[in-house]
């Protein structure tokens, strides 16, 4: 018997949550924003519409985390982003050197789960907002499909890090979509007339060797004419994942409302590509390959961009404009893709580079018309052209950390986001960000609460870089090589290089420098020397440039390409120096090389980039006199990475127990000590596909101890692999003397420390 119930309407359960900051979107931007705010003391709710965190970097999409580092071949030295995103990338390298995207998901979830002030709502999509008034959000409403529950999240402050800007859109925040005209912001790379064209989506796939032949039967919807893909000749069996970033589509559609249509077309493309690889007969090496994974979620590049009190534009990026409210930076190229994507007749992208990292102002990180809404991720306030650089994930995360810290400052002082853009609040925001490891171009942390800034720091030794001894391995100069060295003002030391000559020749040396402070594009030739090598054999070549520097700065000692000469490598790794190779011109690194369009405001310049091991080792050389730029005072100068100098104390390699000493005239109450180590910021740390090697950065001090004046051991760490170490004491200690003892990573890598800071309170 069937029992019919009376007709009535059931309602879903509703859970109301009160917090201080609601973050919508759990990609890297939203996650880093939420963690930053929670660590700063706010009660935070993070709302994510997917089952995992990470967005485009998650196992659902599997895009590589790109940012300002030299992964794309630019001249940005020591530029990997700091703060929470740096912590994640280092932790991922440590726990997940294979680049397994599922383990990457786990690490992000673990970081969020470890924050007691942070509540995570997964599988929860925001669909509505409640407004307190026309310019103020009161609550965001979301629906969780997994537990069929409605959530109402109430907060005084909100951050939209959702990628498509769902919260800002529903709240009525001003936004843009598409490309501005050239005339609006005087951008040479913009189209003459405003356009709805966008960067498209991409779906990735993974393959693996099954050990025996595997056949593939394509679905009926697969693309059956591979020549419709204009770049089909680039298809090969070895590439997979983010190497197929150019399988892009959707730039002429509405990348929000047409996203499902775009996804189906990308599935057609991916399965068509795989059918071609497996069944065309052109790739016999693919016989044992099976299609292990195809993305179910497209990697989306562009949709809405919201308006702040500043709209970042092309000139700001290329000209590296410095802002009074700088809180972050970018370093990716202006990376523009054709709207037709994979079906375009043009190159897959055209990339225009600045000569170094550029600043991003705080005023681009909040809505100009919704008073309590922060912006994070790819939706920050930028033109379409500037967005083509700011959109990459490490930059998005770095911006988001600034938004999270700004939210904490606003709550602490009763401010709205726009209020914090003015003095003295912006200075306080910059200071708090720098303390958490956020690098701000041109900013020096001078915190009056830092007890270490009040004294002269001393050390058991200091490195005087006289020699990088040869390990006997030689490499032919088929490409020009350079050593990037920090030097003090005054005479440039003479340098001697061991070389191997195969036939009589002449070898050209150059001394180069950057035109701008804190920049690493070697566009100025300070001096040249040509050395005659009349006989074959091994010899030592001494070069004296007879040059002097007017200020402390980095110089490039370049050995120009010569196939008749080999230079020797050294096993030594020293903080603050780098080995580089010439990698061509910098108009474009991908796509067709072309002259800059009229008005772009940048000249062509050369790429010099690090190489991976073993080719990327330092060159053997002798310096007379030795470089003396690694003193202990560097560890308390307020800059925690190389800029115009190394900004690091480096111990003498022969020092058996490198020790930094802090001595005060009277006892101090110390509740927290902050240390900043060298974790090779030239290494971009890929999160997926490529893996990371090594899993602990070679320069990083793993083992350190802290003692007081009575030689009591206050703290010991044996397995450090992070940039920043914060030591909190359960109860403040009182002492007039601290010793920080470091253990060198190995016998050819001296111990180094970028920064030591001491505070009374937590």
MIRO-157014 format. One record per residue (C-alpha): x, y, z; residue number from 1. Coordinates in steps of 0.5 Angstrom, whole numbers. Example, Ala and Ser with C-alpha at 12.3 -4.5 7.8 and 13.67 -1.06 7.14 Angstrom:
NODE;25;-9;16;1
NODE;27;-2;14;2
end
This chain:
NODE;0;0;0;1
NODE;3;7;-2;2
NODE;2;12;3;3
NODE;1;19;1;4
NODE;3;25;5;5
NODE;0;31;6;6
NODE;2;37;1;7
NODE;7;42;4;8
NODE;13;45;3;9
NODE;20;43;7;10
NODE;25;48;8;11
NODE;33;47;9;12
NODE;36;48;15;13
NODE;40;54;16;14
NODE;46;55;20;15
NODE;48;63;22;16
NODE;55;64;23;17
NODE;58;71;26;18
NODE;65;72;25;19
NODE;70;78;24;20
NODE;72;77;16;21
NODE;68;73;11;22
NODE;73;70;5;23
NODE;69;68;-1;24
NODE;73;63;-5;25
NODE;78;58;-3;26
NODE;84;58;-8;27
NODE;91;60;-6;28
NODE;89;68;-6;29
NODE;83;66;-1;30
NODE;86;61;3;31
NODE;92;66;4;32
NODE;88;71;6;33
NODE;84;67;11;34
NODE;90;64;14;35
NODE;93;71;15;36
NODE;87;74;18;37
NODE;86;69;23;38
NODE;93;69;25;39
NODE;93;76;26;40
NODE;87;75;31;41
NODE;81;75;27;42
NODE;75;70;27;43
NODE;75;68;20;44
NODE;70;64;16;45
NODE;73;61;9;46
NODE;67;59;4;47
NODE;69;55;-2;48
NODE;65;52;-7;49
NODE;69;46;-9;50
NODE;71;40;-5;51
NODE;78;42;-4;52
NODE;82;48;-3;53
NODE;87;51;-8;54
NODE;83;53;-14;55
NODE;87;53;-20;56
NODE;93;50;-16;57
NODE;88;44;-14;58
NODE;88;37;-16;59
NODE;82;39;-20;60
NODE;85;43;-25;61
NODE;93;42;-23;62
NODE;96;49;-26;63
NODE;103;51;-24;64
NODE;103;56;-19;65
NODE;107;62;-23;66
NODE;109;69;-20;67
NODE;115;74;-20;68
NODE;120;68;-20;69
NODE;125;67;-26;70
NODE;121;61;-28;71
NODE;119;64;-34;72
NODE;126;67;-36;73
NODE;125;74;-33;74
NODE;131;78;-30;75
NODE;127;78;-23;76
NODE;132;75;-18;77
NODE;131;73;-11;78
NODE;123;74;-12;79
NODE;119;69;-10;80
NODE;113;71;-6;81
NODE;114;71;2;82
NODE;109;70;7;83
NODE;103;64;7;84
NODE;104;63;0;85
NODE;112;62;1;86
NODE;110;57;7;87
NODE;106;53;3;88
NODE;110;52;-3;89
NODE;116;50;2;90
NODE;112;46;6;91
NODE;110;42;-1;92
NODE;117;42;-3;93
NODE;119;38;3;94
NODE;113;34;4;95
NODE;111;33;-4;96
NODE;117;33;-8;97
NODE;114;29;-13;98
NODE;109;34;-15;99
NODE;103;30;-13;100
NODE;97;35;-13;101
NODE;93;31;-8;102
NODE;98;32;-3;103
NODE;98;39;-5;104
NODE;91;39;-3;105
NODE;92;36;3;106
NODE;98;41;5;107
NODE;93;47;4;108
NODE;87;43;8;109
NODE;92;42;14;110
NODE;95;49;14;111
NODE;87;51;15;112
NODE;85;46;20;113
NODE;91;48;24;114
NODE;88;55;25;115
NODE;84;55;31;116
NODE;81;62;29;117
NODE;79;60;22;118
NODE;72;56;20;119
NODE;72;52;13;120
NODE;66;51;9;121
NODE;67;47;3;122
NODE;62;45;-3;123
NODE;59;52;-1;124
NODE;57;56;-6;125
NODE;55;64;-5;126
NODE;48;65;-8;127
NODE;46;71;-5;128
NODE;48;77;0;129
NODE;44;81;5;130
NODE;46;89;5;131
NODE;46;93;11;132
NODE;45;99;6;133
NODE;47;101;-1;134
NODE;54;101;0;135
NODE;55;96;6;136
NODE;54;88;6;137
NODE;51;85;12;138
NODE;51;77;10;139
NODE;53;72;5;140
NODE;49;66;4;141
NODE;51;60;1;142
NODE;49;53;0;143
NODE;53;47;1;144
NODE;51;41;-4;145
NODE;54;36;1;146
NODE;50;37;7;147
NODE;44;40;4;148
NODE;45;46;9;149
NODE;44;54;8;150
NODE;49;58;11;151
NODE;49;65;13;152
NODE;55;68;14;153
NODE;55;75;18;154
NODE;61;80;19;155
NODE;63;87;19;156
NODE;68;86;13;157
NODE;68;81;7;158
NODE;73;79;2;159
NODE;72;77;-5;160
NODE;77;72;-7;161
NODE;72;68;-12;162
NODE;75;69;-18;163
NODE;69;71;-22;164
NODE;67;76;-16;165
NODE;61;73;-14;166
NODE;60;76;-8;167
NODE;62;83;-11;168
NODE;57;82;-17;169
NODE;51;81;-12;170
NODE;53;86;-8;171
NODE;53;91;-13;172
NODE;61;93;-13;173
NODE;63;96;-19;174
NODE;67;92;-24;175
NODE;69;91;-31;176
NODE;70;85;-36;177
NODE;74;85;-43;178
NODE;79;90;-45;179
NODE;79;97;-45;180
NODE;81;102;-51;181
NODE;88;104;-52;182
NODE;85;111;-50;183
NODE;82;110;-44;184
NODE;89;109;-40;185
NODE;94;110;-46;186
NODE;96;103;-46;187
NODE;99;101;-52;188
NODE;98;94;-52;189
NODE;90;95;-51;190
NODE;86;95;-57;191
NODE;84;101;-61;192
NODE;77;100;-59;193
NODE;74;97;-52;194
NODE;73;90;-53;195
NODE;69;84;-50;196
NODE;75;79;-51;197
NODE;78;75;-46;198
NODE;83;70;-44;199
NODE;80;63;-45;200
NODE;80;57;-40;201
NODE;84;51;-41;202
NODE;83;44;-39;203
NODE;89;39;-37;204
NODE;90;32;-38;205
NODE;95;27;-35;206
NODE;98;20;-38;207
NODE;102;15;-35;208
NODE;106;9;-38;209
NODE;102;2;-36;210
NODE;107;-2;-38;211
NODE;104;-6;-44;212
NODE;100;-3;-50;213
NODE;93;1;-48;214
NODE;88;2;-54;215
NODE;84;8;-54;216
NODE;77;9;-57;217
NODE;75;16;-57;218
NODE;68;19;-55;219
NODE;63;21;-60;220
NODE;64;28;-58;221
NODE;72;28;-59;222
NODE;75;33;-64;223
NODE;76;29;-70;224
NODE;80;34;-75;225
NODE;86;36;-71;226
NODE;88;41;-76;227
NODE;83;45;-74;228
NODE;88;47;-68;229
NODE;92;52;-71;230
NODE;98;50;-67;231
NODE;97;42;-68;232
NODE;104;41;-70;233
NODE;106;42;-63;234
NODE;102;36;-60;235
NODE;107;30;-58;236
NODE;106;24;-53;237
NODE;111;27;-48;238
NODE;108;33;-46;239
NODE;102;33;-41;240
NODE;99;37;-36;241
NODE;101;45;-36;242
NODE;105;44;-42;243
NODE;99;44;-46;244
NODE;97;51;-43;245
NODE;96;53;-50;246
NODE;89;48;-51;247
NODE;85;55;-49;248
NODE;78;56;-51;249
NODE;73;61;-49;250
NODE;76;68;-50;251
NODE;70;70;-55;252
NODE;64;68;-50;253
NODE;62;70;-43;254
NODE;67;66;-39;255
NODE;62;66;-33;256
NODE;55;64;-36;257
NODE;58;60;-42;258
NODE;63;56;-37;259
NODE;60;50;-38;260
NODE;59;51;-46;261
NODE;67;52;-46;262
NODE;68;46;-42;263
NODE;65;42;-47;264
NODE;69;45;-52;265
NODE;75;44;-48;266
NODE;73;36;-47;267
NODE;72;36;-54;268
NODE;79;38;-56;269
NODE;83;34;-50;270
NODE;80;28;-52;271
NODE;81;29;-60;272
NODE;88;31;-58;273
NODE;89;24;-54;274
NODE;86;21;-60;275
NODE;91;24;-65;276
NODE;97;22;-60;277
NODE;94;15;-59;278
NODE;91;13;-66;279
NODE;94;17;-72;280
NODE;100;13;-72;281
NODE;105;18;-71;282
NODE;107;17;-64;283
NODE;109;10;-63;284
NODE;112;12;-57;285
NODE;105;13;-54;286
NODE;103;5;-55;287
NODE;104;4;-47;288
NODE;101;10;-45;289
NODE;94;11;-42;290
NODE;90;17;-40;291
NODE;90;17;-33;292
NODE;87;24;-31;293
NODE;83;29;-35;294
NODE;80;36;-31;295
NODE;73;36;-30;296
NODE;74;43;-28;297
NODE;77;48;-33;298
NODE;83;53;-31;299
NODE;80;60;-32;300
NODE;84;66;-33;301
NODE;79;72;-34;302
NODE;72;74;-32;303
NODE;70;80;-28;304
NODE;75;85;-25;305
NODE;73;90;-20;306
NODE;74;97;-19;307
NODE;78;100;-13;308
NODE;81;107;-11;309
NODE;87;105;-16;310
NODE;86;102;-23;311
NODE;93;99;-24;312
NODE;95;100;-32;313
NODE;100;98;-37;314
NODE;105;104;-35;315
NODE;105;102;-28;316
NODE;107;95;-29;317
NODE;112;97;-35;318
NODE;115;103;-31;319
NODE;115;99;-24;320
NODE;112;105;-21;321
NODE;113;106;-14;322
NODE;106;107;-10;323
NODE;106;110;-3;324
NODE;101;105;-1;325
NODE;105;99;-4;326
NODE;103;92;0;327
NODE;105;87;-5;328
NODE;109;86;-12;329
NODE;108;82;-19;330
NODE;113;80;-24;331
NODE;110;76;-29;332
NODE;110;79;-36;333
NODE;104;82;-39;334
NODE;102;76;-42;335
NODE;96;77;-47;336
NODE;93;71;-51;337
NODE;89;71;-57;338
NODE;81;71;-56;339
NODE;80;65;-60;340
NODE;85;61;-56;341
NODE;87;55;-60;342
NODE;83;56;-66;343
NODE;87;63;-67;344
NODE;92;64;-73;345
NODE;96;68;-68;346
NODE;101;66;-63;347
NODE;99;63;-57;348
NODE;101;69;-53;349
NODE;105;75;-53;350
NODE;109;77;-47;351
NODE;112;83;-45;352
NODE;117;84;-39;353
NODE;118;90;-35;354
NODE;126;90;-32;355
NODE;124;88;-25;356
NODE;118;87;-21;357
NODE;113;92;-20;358
NODE;109;95;-14;359
NODE;102;93;-13;360
NODE;98;99;-8;361
NODE;93;97;-3;362
NODE;88;102;-6;363
NODE;87;96;-12;364
NODE;85;91;-6;365
NODE;78;94;-4;366
NODE;72;96;-8;367
NODE;71;103;-9;368
NODE;63;103;-8;369
NODE;62;97;-3;370
NODE;65;100;3;371
NODE;67;93;7;372
NODE;69;89;1;373
NODE;76;87;0;374
NODE;78;84;-7;375
NODE;83;79;-7;376
NODE;86;74;-13;377
NODE;85;76;-20;378
NODE;79;80;-19;379
NODE;83;86;-16;380
NODE;83;93;-19;381
NODE;87;93;-26;382
NODE;86;94;-33;383
NODE;85;88;-38;384
NODE;93;89;-40;385
NODE;95;90;-33;386
NODE;91;84;-31;387
NODE;95;80;-36;388
NODE;101;80;-31;389
NODE;97;80;-24;390
NODE;93;74;-25;391
NODE;98;69;-24;392
NODE;97;65;-17;393
NODE;103;67;-13;394
NODE;102;74;-14;395
NODE;94;73;-13;396
NODE;96;70;-6;397
NODE;101;75;-4;398
NODE;96;81;-6;399
NODE;91;77;-2;400
NODE;95;76;4;401
NODE;95;84;4;402
NODE;88;84;4;403
NODE;88;79;10;404
NODE;92;83;14;405
NODE;89;90;13;406
NODE;82;87;15;407
NODE;86;85;22;408
NODE;88;92;22;409
NODE;81;95;20;410
NODE;78;91;26;411
NODE;83;93;31;412
NODE;82;100;30;413
NODE;75;101;28;414
NODE;77;102;20;415
NODE;74;101;14;416
NODE;78;98;8;417
NODE;79;105;5;418
NODE;81;108;11;419
NODE;87;104;12;420
NODE;90;107;5;421
NODE;92;113;9;422
NODE;97;115;14;423
NODE;99;113;19;424
NODE;95;106;18;425
NODE;98;104;11;426
NODE;105;105;15;427
NODE;102;100;20;428
NODE;100;95;15;429
NODE;106;95;11;430
NODE;110;94;18;431
NODE;105;88;20;432
NODE;106;85;13;433
NODE;113;85;13;434
NODE;114;82;20;435
NODE;110;76;17;436
NODE;115;75;11;437
NODE;111;79;6;438
NODE;116;83;2;439
NODE;115;90;0;440
NODE;119;93;-6;441
NODE;123;99;-3;442
NODE;121;98;4;443
NODE;125;97;10;444
NODE;122;94;17;445
NODE;124;99;22;446
NODE;119;97;28;447
NODE;121;101;34;448
NODE;118;95;38;449
NODE;124;91;35;450
NODE;129;90;41;451
NODE;134;88;36;452
NODE;134;94;32;453
NODE;137;98;39;454
NODE;143;95;39;455
NODE;149;93;35;456
NODE;149;85;33;457
NODE;156;82;33;458
NODE;158;75;31;459
NODE;163;69;32;460
NODE;165;70;24;461
NODE;163;73;18;462
NODE;165;71;11;463
NODE;170;75;7;464
NODE;168;72;0;465
NODE;175;71;-3;466
NODE;175;64;-7;467
NODE;169;60;-10;468
NODE;174;54;-11;469
NODE;174;49;-17;470
NODE;171;42;-17;471
NODE;174;40;-23;472
NODE;168;40;-27;473
NODE;168;45;-34;474
NODE;163;47;-38;475
NODE;164;50;-45;476
NODE;162;57;-46;477
NODE;157;56;-52;478
NODE;153;61;-48;479
NODE;155;67;-44;480
NODE;155;66;-37;481
NODE;155;71;-31;482
NODE;156;71;-23;483
NODE;152;76;-20;484
NODE;156;79;-14;485
NODE;154;84;-8;486
NODE;160;89;-8;487
NODE;161;95;-3;488
NODE;162;102;-6;489
NODE;169;103;-8;490
NODE;174;99;-13;491
NODE;172;93;-16;492
NODE;176;87;-14;493
NODE;181;84;-19;494
NODE;178;77;-21;495
NODE;181;71;-23;496
NODE;178;65;-27;497
NODE;181;58;-28;498
NODE;179;56;-36;499
NODE;180;51;-41;500
NODE;182;53;-48;501
NODE;182;48;-54;502
NODE;184;53;-59;503
NODE;188;60;-59;504
NODE;182;65;-58;505
NODE;180;72;-55;506
NODE;175;72;-49;507
NODE;171;78;-47;508
NODE;169;80;-40;509
NODE;164;85;-38;510
NODE;162;88;-32;511
NODE;155;90;-32;512
NODE;150;93;-27;513
NODE;142;95;-27;514
NODE;140;102;-28;515
NODE;135;102;-22;516
NODE;136;100;-15;517
NODE;134;93;-13;518
NODE;133;91;-20;519
NODE;137;85;-24;520
NODE;137;87;-31;521
NODE;144;88;-33;522
NODE;143;93;-38;523
NODE;149;98;-36;524
NODE;156;96;-39;525
NODE;161;99;-33;526
NODE;167;96;-36;527
NODE;170;91;-42;528
NODE;176;87;-42;529
NODE;179;82;-47;530
NODE;184;77;-46;531
NODE;188;74;-51;532
NODE;189;66;-50;533
NODE;194;64;-55;534
NODE;195;57;-53;535
NODE;191;51;-52;536
NODE;191;48;-45;537
NODE;188;50;-38;538
NODE;190;57;-35;539
NODE;188;62;-30;540
NODE;185;68;-33;541
NODE;186;75;-29;542
NODE;181;80;-30;543
NODE;182;87;-27;544
NODE;176;92;-30;545
NODE;180;98;-26;546
NODE;173;100;-25;547
NODE;170;104;-18;548
NODE;162;103;-16;549
NODE;159;110;-13;550
NODE;155;106;-8;551
NODE;153;99;-6;552
NODE;150;95;-11;553
NODE;150;88;-15;554
NODE;154;87;-21;555
NODE;154;82;-26;556
NODE;161;79;-28;557
NODE;160;77;-35;558
NODE;164;72;-39;559
NODE;162;72;-46;560
NODE;160;66;-50;561
NODE;166;63;-54;562
NODE;166;55;-56;563
NODE;174;55;-55;564
NODE;173;56;-48;565
NODE;171;52;-42;566
NODE;170;55;-35;567
NODE;170;51;-29;568
NODE;164;50;-24;569
NODE;165;51;-16;570
NODE;161;46;-11;571
NODE;160;52;-6;572
NODE;153;56;-5;573
NODE;153;62;-2;574
NODE;147;66;0;575
NODE;146;73;-4;576
NODE;150;71;-10;577
NODE;148;67;-16;578
NODE;150;64;-23;579
NODE;146;66;-29;580
NODE;146;64;-36;581
NODE;145;69;-42;582
NODE;138;67;-45;583
NODE;137;72;-51;584
NODE;133;78;-52;585
NODE;127;80;-47;586
NODE;122;83;-52;587
NODE;118;76;-52;588
NODE;119;70;-48;589
NODE;114;66;-52;590
NODE;111;67;-59;591
NODE;114;71;-64;592
NODE;119;76;-63;593
NODE;117;83;-65;594
NODE;119;90;-64;595
NODE;115;94;-58;596
NODE;109;97;-61;597
NODE;109;105;-61;598
NODE;109;108;-54;599
NODE;110;101;-50;600
NODE;115;105;-46;601
NODE;120;99;-45;602
NODE;127;98;-50;603
NODE;129;91;-51;604
NODE;134;88;-46;605
NODE;137;81;-45;606
NODE;135;76;-41;607
NODE;140;73;-36;608
NODE;137;67;-32;609
NODE;139;62;-27;610
NODE;140;54;-30;611
NODE;138;48;-26;612
NODE;143;44;-23;613
NODE;148;41;-25;614
NODE;149;47;-30;615
NODE;147;52;-25;616
NODE;152;52;-20;617
NODE;157;58;-19;618
NODE;163;59;-23;619
NODE;170;58;-20;620
NODE;173;64;-19;621
NODE;178;68;-14;622
NODE;177;75;-12;623
NODE;182;80;-10;624
NODE;181;83;-5;625
NODE;175;79;-2;626
NODE;168;81;-2;627
NODE;167;84;5;628
NODE;159;85;5;629
NODE;156;79;10;630
NODE;157;82;16;631
NODE;152;81;22;632
NODE;149;88;22;633
NODE;146;86;16;634
NODE;142;81;20;635
NODE;138;87;23;636
NODE;138;92;17;637
NODE;130;91;16;638
NODE;131;88;9;639
NODE;130;80;9;640
NODE;132;78;2;641
NODE;137;81;-3;642
NODE;136;88;-6;643
NODE;142;93;-7;644
NODE;146;88;-3;645
NODE;146;81;0;646
NODE;142;84;7;647
NODE;145;77;10;648
NODE;150;75;15;649
NODE;154;70;13;650
NODE;159;66;17;651
NODE;166;64;16;652
NODE;166;57;12;653
NODE;171;55;17;654
NODE;167;57;24;655
NODE;165;51;27;656
NODE;159;54;31;657
NODE;157;60;27;658
NODE;154;65;33;659
NODE;150;71;32;660
NODE;150;75;39;661
NODE;145;80;42;662
NODE;147;84;48;663
NODE;143;90;51;664
NODE;146;94;57;665
NODE;140;92;61;666
NODE;135;86;62;667
NODE;130;86;57;668
NODE;123;82;57;669
NODE;123;78;51;670
NODE;117;74;49;671
NODE;118;72;41;672
NODE;124;72;37;673
NODE;123;72;29;674
NODE;129;69;25;675
NODE;129;69;17;676
NODE;133;64;13;677
NODE;135;63;6;678
NODE;131;59;2;679
NODE;133;60;-5;680
NODE;128;65;-7;681
NODE;131;64;-14;682
NODE;127;58;-14;683
NODE;120;58;-16;684
NODE;118;52;-13;685
NODE;113;48;-18;686
NODE;107;46;-14;687
NODE;105;40;-19;688
NODE;107;36;-25;689
NODE;115;38;-25;690
NODE;116;36;-18;691
NODE;121;40;-13;692
NODE;128;38;-12;693
NODE;131;38;-7;694
NODE;126;38;-2;695
NODE;130;43;3;696
NODE;133;49;0;697
NODE;141;48;0;698
NODE;142;54;3;699
NODE;137;53;9;700
NODE;139;53;16;701
NODE;136;46;18;702
NODE;139;46;26;703
NODE;139;52;30;704
NODE;140;54;38;705
NODE;138;60;42;706
NODE;142;61;49;707
NODE;141;66;54;708
NODE;147;69;58;709
NODE;147;64;63;710
NODE;148;59;57;711
NODE;141;56;58;712
NODE;138;53;52;713
NODE;132;57;51;714
NODE;130;53;44;715
NODE;133;48;39;716
NODE;130;46;32;717
NODE;133;41;28;718
NODE;129;40;22;719
NODE;128;47;19;720
NODE;126;48;12;721
NODE;122;54;12;722
NODE;124;62;11;723
NODE;121;64;17;724
NODE;122;61;24;725
NODE;118;64;30;726
NODE;119;62;37;727
NODE;114;64;42;728
NODE;116;63;50;729
NODE;110;61;54;730
NODE;112;66;59;731
NODE;117;72;57;732
NODE;124;71;59;733
NODE;129;77;62;734
NODE;136;77;59;735
NODE;141;82;57;736
NODE;144;77;52;737
NODE;142;72;47;738
NODE;146;68;43;739
NODE;143;64;36;740
NODE;148;59;34;741
NODE;147;56;27;742
NODE;149;50;24;743
NODE;152;50;17;744
NODE;148;46;12;745
NODE;154;43;9;746
NODE;161;44;9;747
NODE;161;48;2;748
NODE;155;52;4;749
NODE;156;57;10;750
NODE;151;59;15;751
NODE;147;65;14;752
NODE;141;69;17;753
NODE;137;75;13;754
NODE;134;77;20;755
NODE;133;77;27;756
NODE;128;80;31;757
NODE;126;80;38;758
NODE;119;83;41;759
NODE;117;83;48;760
NODE;110;81;47;761
NODE;107;75;43;762
end
